[in-house]
Amino acid sequence: MKPASLSARITLLLVITSLVILGGGAKLMDWRIDHEMEGRFQQNLVTQAVAVSSMVQLEQDEIPGNPAMQSQAGVLGGSSPTYYAVRCDGEPPRFSTPPPPVVPTDWAHQVSTQPNFARLHHGDQHLGSVRFSFVPDPVDSSEKAATQVASDNRAPRQCALLFEQDRKAIDQILLATDWILLLGPALALAIALIAVPLIVRRGLRPVGVLVERMRDIGPNAPGQRLATLGLRELDPLVGRFNDVLGRMDEGLARERQFASGLAHETRTRLAELRALTEIEARYPSGRSLPDVLGEIGHIGAELEATVTALLLLTRLKSGLEQPQRQSLELLPWLQRQVLRQQPAASERGIELDVEGTPPTNLHTDPALLEVIIANLIGNACAYAPTGDRVVLRLSREAMVIHNAAPDLEACDLDNFGERFWRKQPPHAGHAGLGLALAHAAAHALAVPLDFALKDGRVHARLAW
C-alpha cells in the first residue's frame, strides 16, 4: 500500500478550506445580490404602478394603450413590456394594450393599501406583479363640488390596481451574476489544485533535506547530531530527534558496557577453571582432591550466581516477575537477613548495626524485598572500607542503610543501578549486578529506592 503524501494531505485541506470559504462567500454574495436586485425591481414596479394610479386620478380616458406607459420600464426591467389592470367602484375595468397575460381570480377583492408582490407564470413567460388599492382624488373645482355632493350620498370611490412586468431582463442579470459567482470560486479552486501542490512541495523541501541528513545517522556512527535548519516548525523536531539520538547513544553505551562486563565476568571465571584444570593436570600441586574440587565448585558457584542474577534481572525488567504480596512480620525477617550477611561482614571486619523500629507488619512480596535488602546490605559490606560500620536505620516510613564511601563522588550516584558498573576494583562474587537487581525489584514493588552522598557516607533509602 502506497504511503499517504503530506503534500497531498495539505493540498486537500487547503482545497476543502478554500471551497468552504469561497463557496460560502459566493453563496452569501449571491443571496445578498439577489435580495438587493429583487428589492430594486419591486421598487421599480411600485414606481410604475404609482404612475398608472396617478393617471387614473387624473381620469385620463386615453390610458388604455397609452404609448407613454410602454416606455416607463425601469433600468432593471430593461425594455420588458408592462401590463396593468384597474378596477374602480361603479366603473368598468380598464386594461393596458395588450391586457395583462395573467389576471388572478378576484384579485381586486384581495388588495390593500400596502403593495402586494407576486411572481406569475404564463407559459414560458415570467412576470413580476404588484397590486394595491387607492382612492383617486379629483383635480378641478367643478369635480370637487360634484364629488362633495356625491359624498353626501355614497362612500368614496375605491380603486384597485394590478401592474405586471416581464422579468426576462432582471432574470438574465441574476443568471449572469450567478454564473460569475459560480465560475469565480471554480476558477480559484482549479488554480489552487494546480498551484498548491507545487507550492507545498517547494515549502516541504527542508523536510527532504532533513531526511537526507538522517540517512547517515545510525548506531554505527554514534555522536552525530542534526544541525538546526532555522525554521520555527522544524527546529523543535530536530531538537527532539537529537535528544533521541543522545538517549540512543547512552543506551548503546550501556549495552556495550553490559556486554563487555558480562563477557569479562564469564571469560574470567571460565579462564580460571581452565587454568586450574590444566595446571593440576600438567603440574600437580599436591593438593588434595577435595581442595581442588572445592575451588572449582567455588568458581562455578560465582558463575552460577552471575547467570542467576542476570536471569532474575531480565525477568524483573520484562515484567515477568510479578509481586506476590502477603503479610510479613518485618522485624524477625530483617534480623534473619542481617544474620545471613554477618559472616561476610565479619570477614572484612565490618560492624553491622541495626537501629530504630520498623513497622510490625508489611504487606509486600518477601522474595522481591529480600532481593532488595540482601543486595543493599551485601553491597555495603563488600565496598565499605575494612573495619567500617554499616548502619541499618529503621523507621515506620523507610529503611536507610549507610556506610563510608571515601572514593565515591556525587556524579557516581547516576551510575547506580547499571549492570556490571563498579567504582572499585571487582571483588570476588560481586559482578556489579547487585544495585541493578535492587532497582529492578524496587520498581516491581512500586517502592522508591534513592541514594545520597553525605559527609563521605553513601545513604541508600528504601521506603516501605
Buried (B, 14 or more C-beta within 10 A) or exposed (E): EEEEBEBEEBBEEBBEEBBEEBBEEBEEBBEEBBEEBBEBBBBBBBEBBBBBBEBBBEEEEEBBEBEEBBEBBBEBBBEBBBBBBBBBEEEEEBBBEEBBBBBEEEBBEEBEEEBBBBEBEEEEBBBBBBBBBBBBEBEEEEEEEEBEEEEEEEEEBBBBBBBBBBBBBBBEBBEEBBEEBBEBBBEBBEEBBEEBBEBBBEEBEEBEEBEEBBEEBEEEEBEBBBEEBEEEEBEEBBEEBBEEBEEBBEEEEBEEBBEEBBEBBBEBBEEBBEEBEEEBEEEEEEEEEEEBEEBBEBBEEBBEBBBEBBEBBEBBBEEEBEBEEEEBEBBEBBEEBBEEBBEBBEEBEBEBEBEEEBEEEBEBBBEBBBBBBBBBBBBBBBBBBEEBBBBBBBBEEBBBBBBBBEEBEEEBBEBBBBBBBBEEEBEEEBBBBBBBBBBBBBBBBEBEBBBEBEEEBBBBBBEB
